[in-house]
């Protein structure tokens, strides 16, 4: 069983996100370990990029801070290698196709395998164009995590059938960011995915409160939170460690024991 599968075996999974290198590589390492200590089951590390089209203002600003701090792909791979000496919690990158293309598909996924990245999420890689990337990623034992959005209706079956690792369900239209209310029929989306393939599902985009997390956990196998955590980093900077720990612990507690 892969590390990603392990994240969904016992309980509903809490998946936390940070932008790598925000505000520094050293603090990203600290923040990630604090999330794991608080109960996070899987960690997404965003690779900072100048044109993050799926991100709202909070994560856009995190990308800017990380790039200004001198974050590079190689520094992120070194970060992953240090994390792997401390934890077996699954680690996935969230990035865009341009940085992967520039680094070179084979070189990028070889480094993912060598350092211990389990999966990669690429929001601007259309399902119909995944083949050449997946071929290289799978050769190196790295899952390409598929996204299903409210607009994926006619393609859900095809995407689910070929998915690996887990399926990232986008809760709402638009970019990342905290939302007061999620109105998408997530139950129907999960049901349709499960009818095609028995693969873990996790919902992201807009989730920030324990109540929202508990409601989502009743529908899906995992809850993904990004902007709310990045907002803490924006507010508290290098002193965000304890704030992140307390927040993740509260969110994990909210979904513990929840059944679908």
C-alpha positions, 0 to 999 in steps of 0.5 A: 500500500502506498503512503497516499493510500495509508493516509485514508485507511484509518480515519477521515484524512486532513490534508494541509497546504503550505506554499514552499518557501513562505516565508522561508524554506527553513520555516516551511520545514517547521510549519509542515512538521507542526501540521504533522504533529497536530494530526495532518495525514497528508501534506501539499507543498505548493511550488511557488509560481508567478502565474498561479491561475487557480489561486486566490489572493492569499496564496498568490501573495504567498507565492510572491513572498516565497519567490522573493525569498529565493525559493527554487525547485532544487531548494524544495527538493532538498526540503522534501529530502529533509522532511523524509528523514523525519516523517512517512506522512505522504507529501505531494507537490501542487504546481503548474505545468510550466515549471515542470516542463522547464525543469524537464519531465524526466528530471522533475519526476526523477527528483520527486522519486529520489527525495520522496514526493508521492504525488503531484497536483497540476491544476492547469494540466487538462485531463485530455493532455495528461498522457505524456506527463503521466507516462513519465511520472508513473515510471518514477512511481509518482501519482498524478492527482486528478482534479474533478470540478463542478464543471467536470460533469461529462468527464467525471467517469473518464477522469475517475477511471484513470485516477491514481492516489486520490481524487481532488474534488474542487468544491466550488467554481473560481480560485482558492480562498475561504468561502462562507458556504459551499453549495455544490452537490458534493455528495452526488460527485463522490457517489459518481466517482465511487461508482466508477472506481474505489479511490479516496476522494478529498474536497478542497477550495473554500474550507476553513472552519471545523463545522465545514470540515465535519460536513465535508468529511460526512461526504468524502474521505478527506478535507483539504485546507490551504488558504486558511493555513497560508493566512496564518503564515501571512498574519504571524510570519515566522512565528506562525508555528503554534497557530498552525498547530492549534488550527490543524489540531482543531480541524483534525478533531472535527473530522475524527470519527466522522463516518460517511 
